[in-house]
Amino acid sequence: MTRHKLELIGLRKEYDDGNVVAVDGIDLAVESGETIALLGPSGCGKSTTLNMIVGLEEPTGGDIHIDGKSVVGRPPGKRNIGLVFQDYAVFTHMTVAKNLSFGLEVSGLPRSEINRRVGEAAELLGLTDLLQEKATRLGGSQLQRVAIGRTLVTKPAILLLDEPLSNLEAEARQAMRNELRRLQNEIGLTIVYVTHDQTEALSLANRIAVMSAGKIRQFDASGTVYNEPAHTFVASFLGSPAMNLVRGELRRDGQALAFKSGALTVPLPARFDAMAPADQAPVTLGIRPENLRIGQPGDSGLISTVSVVEPRGPEAALTVEAANTDFAVVVPSAARPEPGEEVSLQFPEDSLVLFSGETDRNLALPHNVEEAA
Ligand code: ADP
């Protein structure tokens, strides 16, 4: 059996005698050297999960393994986990050097080893020239680098980052993202990154666990989570604008397969035949705004009207109404129509995604076929 760096097994946390289920039985395996993101909206259970991994909260069910051994019940200081959160928690009256060495001095490590580790961390984080500066003189991203450095000197098995960039300005955030990416490459640390920001998750994580209501809805490579969402929640949480989702039903007419919702009919390709449930079964059709195509009114596709045009620099986000349904469409700015213009709306077959109307799960994914049957 392969040993995971970190494994959450049926992890559960209830508050108020079970009236609040903050984390609802999650399973997650993180491999050594991998960066994963826990991504989800506020209140979905990210911090509670993190606090249980660190040891600040004890689970009410399930288990947490680090290097194959349970750490439940072990105090936070004995789990070999580094935690960095958005408020830095840097001692501003101390120098950068003191901030980096403080934790190690408390642990009684020899001076020579402390100096070696501090020098190494400072070098790695570009803090060498700032070692004698008081932390009060530092800016947001420098403080955050000190906070990360202070954790790295303890040589944690796993680094947990809780919304580490949310107090930074946009420019500093971009710089820190690059910095974190460099750190991943240089030291191959195992990182669990908690964020509500999809851009951060998509740009930093090898794999993303998308959470809602205490559950992991999908845990997959970043590209897969974006292109093949396992659940309508994942489809609607990622992307800007998010994936178009239309509730309707499936229609089977001999060999022909179609999606129908009121006046809207979209022919479906043959690949849905094997996975799709019976005639008139409730389904949700999904398509990303950047995958919809608009053409001239005479072209193939649905006759529709552009109601909103939002310029976004190189591209434009449109709202297009077809058969009483609003679709978000993203087009290159050069191809941007005017509000009120009539266009044809085309649904490229390869980009269509079909979800069960009952379970909200992607019908193309194997385990969902059984569930839908
Ligand atoms: P996130 O970090 O994703 O914003 P949290 O883990 O903080 O989510 O919270 C998940 C859910 O658990 C929320 O509904 C929150 O209100 C609830 N919760 C968190 N901590 C407590 C607590 N100490 N007592 C009761 N409910 C809590």
Boltz pocket constraint, residues with backbone or C-beta under 6 A from the ligand:
constraints:
  - pocket:
      binder: B
      contacts: [[A, 15], [A, 16], [A, 20], [A, 21], [A, 22], [A, 23], [A, 40], [A, 41], [A, 42], [A, 43], [A, 44], [A, 45], [A, 46], [A, 47], [A, 48], [A, 49]]
      max_distance: 6.0
